[in-house]
Amino acid sequence: MRDRRSRSGDVSQGITALKASRVRRRLIATTAVAIGCAWSLTAAAVPSGKTVAMLPMKLLDTSAEPTDQVNDHTRRLEVMGNSLAADLSKAGVYNVVEVTAADLKKNCPSEDAKCLLQTARQAGASYMLIGVVHKSSSLIMQLFMRLYDVKTEKEIFSRDLNFRGDNDESWRRAEVFLADQFVNGAHDKEAKAPH
């Protein structure tokens, strides 16, 4: 009787792990498509003083950690988005208009690319900034940022950052580093570099 139960438990755990693995792969593939994960830089970056619509930051958590961190992650995403918008605006390089999650849900519930670009246009922006944080474990985090020209609908800048630790300080450092990339024109230098 014990052997059957333990074998049955092993099979159940194996099936659950397989399903979780499939879900993770689908989530990663969906996120990669949604933000153009592997695209390269295609044009010059945003000219100084232009308006950028910043969409709410998203989280893809494939860590399968048992602890519920939804509240912490929701707060960190909001803080990261607000801080990035403030840092970009404060530097005087961009005029950042934040699109709220409520506005996005109301105006673009499907969140498909065309609808997101239309939402940025309606906000009066020439450019749209999308960010996704991927948590693959409690130690390994990635931040994917994509900047699009709203008129041409083309990606013009991308940055993929890795950072360690899922805590307020590690998220803050990732945001500060990313803001510095925009403000100090790292993307301009890349765009002008020979390909």
N, C-alpha and C positions, 0 to 999 in steps of 0.2 A: 504494500500500500504506500509506504513512504517513497519507494523508488519511483512509482508512477507519478506521485504528486510532484516530486522534485524534477522529474523529466518534463512534466506538464508545465511546471513553473519556468524551467529553462526555455521551453518552446515559446511560452508567452512572452518572456523577456526578450527573446530573440526577435519575435514578430514586432514587439513594441519598438525595439531598437531599429529595426528595418524601416518601420513606418516613420519614425522620427528622422532617420537619415534621409528618406525620400522628401519629407516636409522641408528639412533644412536645405536640401539641394534645390527644391522648387523656390524657396524663399530667396536664396542667394541668386539664382538665375533671374528671378523676377526683379530683384533689386538691381542687378547688373544691367538688365535691359532698361529699367526705368531711369537710371542715371547715366547710362552710357559708360559703364564701368571701365571698359578697356580702350576707349577712344583716346586719340592723341590730340595735342594742341593743333588747332586748324587755322587760327587767325590771330591778329593782334588783340591785345586785351582791351578792357573797357577804357575809353578815353576819360580823362579826369573830369569830374563834375557831372557825369551821367547818372541817371537814376537806375538803381538796381532794385528789383522786387525780390525780397528774400522770403522764400517759402518756409513753413515750419520744419524744423529738423525732425528726422525720422530715426527710429531705432530698429535694427534687425538683430535679435538676440537668438543665437543658435547654440548658446552655451549649455543648455539643458540643466542649469543649476537649479537645485530644489528650492532655494530661497526666493520668495516673491519680492522682486525689486522694482515693480511697476511704478510705485510712487517716487522712488529715488530717481529712476531713469526719466520719468516724465519731467521732474523738476530739473534734472541736469540738462536735458534737451532744451528746455525753455531758457535756462540760464545761458547755455552755450549760444543759442540763436540770438538772444537779446544782447549778449556781450559782443558777439561778432558784428551785429548790426551797429551797435554803439561805437565800437572801435573803428569800423570803416567810415562811419559818418564823422566821427570826431577828428579823424585825420584829414578831413576835407578833400579826400580823394573821390569819394562816391557819395551820392545822395541815396541813402538806403530807405526803402519803404518796406515795412514788414507786413506780410500777408498773414493774418491770424488763422489759427486752426479752424475757428468758427466760420470765418469768411470762406475758407477753402472748402469746408464741408458743405456750406450752403451753395456756393457758386460752382463747385467742381467736385461733386461727390465721387465721380469715377477716378479722378486724379490721373487721367490719361494725358499724354504729352501735349496734344492740341489744346485741351482744356486748361492745362497749367499755363501754357504760353498765353492763352486768351486772358486768363486771370491776371497775369503780369501786365499785359497791355492795358487792361481795365484799371490797373493801379497806376497807370501813367509811366510805366517803366520801359526803358529801352533794353534792359537786360534782366535775366532771371537767374537767381542763385538757389541751388538745391543741395542739401546736405543729408547724408545718411551715416549714422554711426553703426558699425557692425561689431557686436560683442561675440567673440567665438569662445572665450573662457573668461574667468575672473581676472586673468592677467593680460590677455591679448585683446586689444581694441583697435579698430581701424576707423578712420574718418574719410569718407569720400565726398568731395565737393565738386560740383559741376556748375559752370557759368555758361549761359546761353544768350545769344543775340536774339531778342524777341522778333525782330523784323525778318531775319534770314532763317530763324529757327535752327541755327547751327550752334554746336558747342564751340566756345572760343577759349575756354580755360578749364583745366581739370587738375585736381590735386588729391592724391591718395596718401594719407598719413597713417603711420602706426603709432600707437601709444600704449604704455603699459599701465595696467591697474584700472579698476572700475571704482573710482572714488572722485570726490569733488575736485581735488587738487590735480589729478591727472587730466580730467576733462578741461579744467581751466587752462593748464599748460598747452594742451592741444589747440584750444581756441586762440590763445595768444600767439602761438607759432603761425597758425593759419592766417590770422589778421595781418601779421607782419609780412607774410608772403604777398598779400594783396597790396598793402600800403607801400612797401618798399619796391614794388615793381618787379618782383621775381618773375612773374608771368610775362611782363614786357620783354625781359631779357631772353626768356625761353622762346618767345614768339619770333624774336629777331635773329635767333641763332640759326645757323645753317642746318638744314635737315638732311 
